[in-house]
């Protein structure tokens, strides 16, 4: 505790680091302010009733968690940052099958700028579609238990609401980029982090009111233990030694040093969990827009009964939901790890620099060895992510209690907090100060 207090004091002693921290906190304040400002043209009294009575029912409760409570208030930031996350998922998936996108990823900084610009455009398009869909659903009462949040459903009013919500998402996207450039940590992840943290008190209150005391204590204790386990496993890594051959240039002897390739147990971080959660939105959105006929009602009923169930005023997932979420987390862990670490490129880079892994031939053998280690280390990492993600949901399913603060929330909060602390620590170590984790 003393070391952490000392590190915190040192962080505020450094002018540059202090300014970054204050800048990030200022963006957080603007975000929370915008999350409380409703869009024009809505019935404030109806919005208040909806927020109090149905904020945590069905998949709206999950969406509301990632928007920091802005969705049930129908605020300027109601869509949150999830359209940007969805756009990033789409472009990364397309990069696997479209050579042009893959070539841009390999161009370095120039290619990344082009992809970032395309992601922005796609984010605005998705935000427009989602804002239009939500405006209709909030007027029809399909997601609000029959409460009409937009009684004055005219073309001009709907256009105003849609443009305002889309502009709010674009502003949040800019906020995230500003934090990444001028603040501390990854801006998009931190915006999701602050959204979840802002809902912790209310979600704990709902859990306490909806479950027996013993069940409440057990679930909270499980969450605390999961957080400790996440912090422990996130720092685990397999270090592969790399030896560089000595080279003589004139009178100088170059190389000859030894380093290592750090391969983390969870190389993908919290990205697979965010991706999987985003994908899980689509069945609920599909159920909301299906036509009210026989086949539409049949599909809607299956989705509502097997993927989304409401119990005790909160979101209590079914086994279908839990199993599908776990499979998606495993899939995206392998997918994102393959994007982050390419054994072929890594082996080529080691060979170009005159290095080799002791006991392994350079070239093809090194590539096969790295691929073997990667597959062996990704499996426990993917299993760990899936287990942590669904364990609180399984407990909620057993006792039929709301799980607003599910494993998804825990792993995102713990993972983002750990990565941010590492960035702060690296800044402290550069200036010869002790960090939080040292």
Beta strands, then each sheet from edge to edge (+ up, - down):
strand 1: 237-244
strand 2: 246-249
strand 3: 252-255
strand 4: 258-264
strand 5: 310-311
strand 6: 314-315
strand 7: 355-356
sheet 1: 4+ 1- 7+
sheet 2: 2+ 3-
sheet 3: 5+ 6-
end
